[in-house]
């Protein structure tokens, strides 16, 4: 079991989020890890009341940049912005996650998925992560 959820390219990450979060919790339970009180940092594409409530139901702290699409109510916008200011410093650390994805994109085999089996694809992904960690730890890049 792995907390990585993969689907075909035409399915957006926001659709996979509930399953991913549930799988993460199952994995943490199997490993006896306590994640209660941890932060879940997401970009503004995941900004919805449904996602916030889902994150809170697992006793996590949501760190989601507000997306003001279609929000004309000024009070509602200010309320969202005020809530985000409390966790904004945590959100600024998100560049580390994005940098990891950028490193992942240097491996063509991961960018263009040739494998039909998920286990093969995940094996190549783990190999790439190992190579990235090796480079970071032993070569100081």
C-alpha positions as CSV (number, residue, x, y, z in Angstrom):
1,X,0.0,0.0,0.0
2,X,1.2,3.5,-0.8
3,X,-0.1,6.9,-0.2
4,X,0.4,7.9,-3.8
5,X,-2.8,7.8,-5.9
6,X,-2.4,7.7,-9.6
7,X,-4.9,7.9,-12.4
8,X,-4.8,8.7,-16.1
9,X,-3.8,12.2,-17.2
10,X,-7.3,13.4,-17.8
11,X,-8.4,13.2,-14.1
12,X,-7.6,16.4,-12.1
13,X,-5.8,16.3,-8.8
14,X,-8.8,17.8,-7.0
15,X,-10.9,14.7,-7.8
16,X,-8.1,12.4,-6.4
17,X,-7.7,14.4,-3.2
18,X,-10.3,12.6,-1.0
19,X,-8.9,9.2,-1.9
20,X,-5.3,10.4,-1.5
21,X,-6.0,11.7,2.0
22,X,-7.8,8.6,3.0
23,X,-4.9,6.4,1.7
24,X,-2.5,8.6,3.6
25,X,-4.4,8.0,6.8
26,X,-4.5,4.2,6.2
27,X,-0.8,4.2,5.6
28,X,-0.1,6.2,8.7
29,X,-2.2,3.8,10.8
30,X,-0.3,0.8,9.5
31,X,2.9,2.5,10.4
32,X,1.6,3.7,13.8
33,X,2.3,7.3,12.9
34,X,0.3,10.0,14.5
35,X,-0.4,12.8,12.0
36,X,-3.1,14.6,14.1
37,X,-2.4,18.4,14.1
38,X,-0.2,18.2,11.0
39,X,-0.6,20.8,8.2
40,X,-1.9,19.9,4.8
41,X,-0.6,22.5,2.3
42,X,-2.5,22.9,-1.0
43,X,-2.5,25.5,-3.7
44,X,-5.6,27.6,-4.5
45,X,-7.0,25.1,-7.0
46,X,-8.0,23.0,-3.9
47,X,-9.7,25.9,-2.2
48,X,-13.2,24.7,-1.3
49,X,-15.3,24.4,1.8
50,X,-15.6,20.7,1.1
51,X,-11.8,20.2,1.1
52,X,-11.4,22.3,4.2
53,X,-14.0,20.2,6.1
54,X,-12.5,17.0,4.8
55,X,-9.0,18.0,6.1
56,X,-10.5,19.1,9.4
57,X,-12.4,15.8,9.8
58,X,-9.0,14.0,9.8
59,X,-7.8,16.5,12.5
60,X,-5.3,18.2,10.2
61,X,-4.8,21.9,9.8
62,X,-5.6,23.1,6.2
63,X,-3.2,25.6,4.6
64,X,-4.8,26.5,1.4
65,X,-4.3,29.8,-0.4
66,X,-7.7,31.5,-0.9
67,X,-9.1,31.5,-4.4
68,X,-11.5,34.4,-4.8
69,X,-13.1,33.1,-8.0
70,X,-16.6,34.4,-8.2
71,X,-16.6,35.8,-4.6
72,X,-18.1,39.2,-4.8
73,X,-18.9,39.4,-1.1
74,X,-16.1,41.6,0.3
75,X,-16.7,40.3,3.9
76,X,-16.3,36.7,2.8
77,X,-13.0,37.6,0.9
78,X,-11.6,39.4,3.9
79,X,-12.6,36.5,6.2
80,X,-10.7,34.0,3.9
81,X,-7.7,36.3,3.7
82,X,-7.6,36.7,7.5
83,X,-7.7,32.9,8.1
84,X,-4.9,32.5,5.5
85,X,-2.7,35.1,7.2
86,X,-2.5,32.9,10.3
87,X,-0.8,30.1,8.3
88,X,0.8,32.1,5.5
89,X,4.4,31.3,6.7
90,X,3.6,27.6,6.4
91,X,2.4,28.1,2.9
92,X,5.6,29.9,1.9
93,X,7.4,26.6,2.5
94,X,5.4,25.0,-0.4
95,X,8.2,25.9,-2.9
96,X,10.1,22.9,-1.5
97,X,7.3,20.6,-2.7
98,X,7.1,22.2,-6.0
99,X,10.8,22.0,-6.4
100,X,10.6,18.2,-5.8
101,X,8.0,17.9,-8.6
102,X,10.3,19.9,-10.9
103,X,13.1,17.5,-10.1
104,X,10.7,14.6,-10.8
105,X,10.0,16.1,-14.2
106,X,13.7,15.8,-15.2
107,X,13.0,12.0,-15.5
108,X,11.3,11.5,-18.9
109,X,10.0,8.1,-17.9
110,X,7.9,9.8,-15.1
111,X,6.7,12.7,-17.2
112,X,5.4,10.6,-20.0
113,X,3.9,7.5,-18.5
114,X,4.7,4.5,-20.7
115,X,4.0,1.8,-18.2
116,X,0.5,0.2,-18.1
117,X,0.9,-1.3,-14.6
118,X,0.8,1.1,-11.6
119,X,3.3,-1.0,-9.7
120,X,5.9,-0.5,-12.5
121,X,5.3,3.2,-12.7
122,X,5.6,3.5,-8.9
123,X,8.8,1.5,-9.0
124,X,10.3,4.0,-11.4
125,X,9.0,6.9,-9.3
126,X,10.7,5.5,-6.2
127,X,13.9,5.0,-8.1
128,X,13.8,8.6,-9.3
129,X,13.2,9.8,-5.7
130,X,16.2,7.7,-4.5
131,X,18.4,9.3,-7.2
132,X,17.2,12.7,-6.2
133,X,17.9,12.1,-2.5
134,X,21.3,10.6,-3.3
135,X,22.2,13.7,-5.4
136,X,21.0,16.0,-2.6
137,X,22.7,14.2,0.3
138,X,25.9,13.1,-1.3
139,X,26.6,15.8,-3.9
140,X,25.2,18.8,-2.0
141,X,23.0,20.0,-4.8
